[in-house]
C-alpha cells in the first residue's frame, strides 16, 4: 500500500521535474515532495499503520525515494542554472566589431584661446590680470577718462544706458580708473572683459564684444616704454617678423595718443585681400595717460606717468585665425569652434 503510494509520489515528482522551467518551479516541487508538509513526510506519518517488523523496510524505501528525488532535483537545478546563465550571456553579448561611441567634449572658444595667449605675454612681463565691472557708472566709463558731458567722444559710442548715470560699459578703459583709485603704485595691469555698444550685428560688429585694457603707471615711464612693450606684444602674438607702425591719433584719456598697426602677417606687407591691399592692419589704440586722468584718480602727474592701451579681443582672434565673419564667433557651432 505504502509502496504504491511512494511509487505514485515518485512518478508524479519526476513528471513535474521534467516540466520545470525555472528555479522557482523547482523549489515548489521540492517543497511539495520533500518539505515539512510534503508528500514524503505525510508517508512517514502514516507509518503508524505499518506493522512494527515491516517498519525498517518501509523506512528504507522512503529514504531511497527521497535520495533519488533529491539527486534528480539537484540535476535539474544544475541544468536550469546552466540555461539561465547561457540566456544571460546571450542577452548581454557585446559586439566588439561595433564602432566605438565618441563622447563629445567641449572646446575652447577662439576668443578664449587668444585671450590666454595675450594674458601669457603680459603676465610674463610682470603684469597683473584684473577685471572691472560691466555695469558701470558714467563717471568711470566717461568722466574720469576725460570725457565730460557734451564731449563728442561720448556721442560717438552708442551707449546702453540703464539710468542717467549707470550704463553698460562701452570700453574697458574704466578699469584703469578703478585700478588707479586703489592707490597702490606702481601699476602694471591688463583688464580683459565684455563691452557693449548699441551696434547692429554684421560681419565686423556686435553689440557685445571684448576688449583688453592695459595700464602701466610708474615713475619715469616714457613713450619708448610703451613702444617697446607693444612691439614685443605684437611680435610674440603675430610672429617675430612682424613690423609695427605707430600713427598719431586722438583719445581723450591719453596724450599723446597713437594707433598701432602691424604688418600684414598674411602677405608680409605686400598687400592682399586680408589687409585690404594696405600691407598694414590696425590692432590697438594707445598713448601716455593724460595728466588730468591721473589727477582725477588722485595720482600726482608730476611724480607719476603712465601709458595705456586698448585692444579688441575679437579683432585679434579674427586676424590670428583668419576668420572673416564675426558672427561665427557668437553662434557656438562646435564645428566652427573646434577648428581653433
Ligand atoms: N577705449 C578705446 C576704445 O574703446 C581704446 C583705447 C585707446 C584704450 C587708447 C586705451 C588707450 O587705453 O590708451 O576705442
Boltz pocket constraint, residues with backbone or C-beta under 6 A from the ligand:
constraints:
  - pocket:
      binder: B
      contacts: [[A, 170], [A, 171], [A, 172], [A, 173], [A, 213], [A, 214], [A, 251], [A, 254], [A, 258], [A, 284], [A, 285], [A, 286], [A, 287], [A, 308], [A, 309], [A, 310], [A, 311]]
      max_distance: 6.0
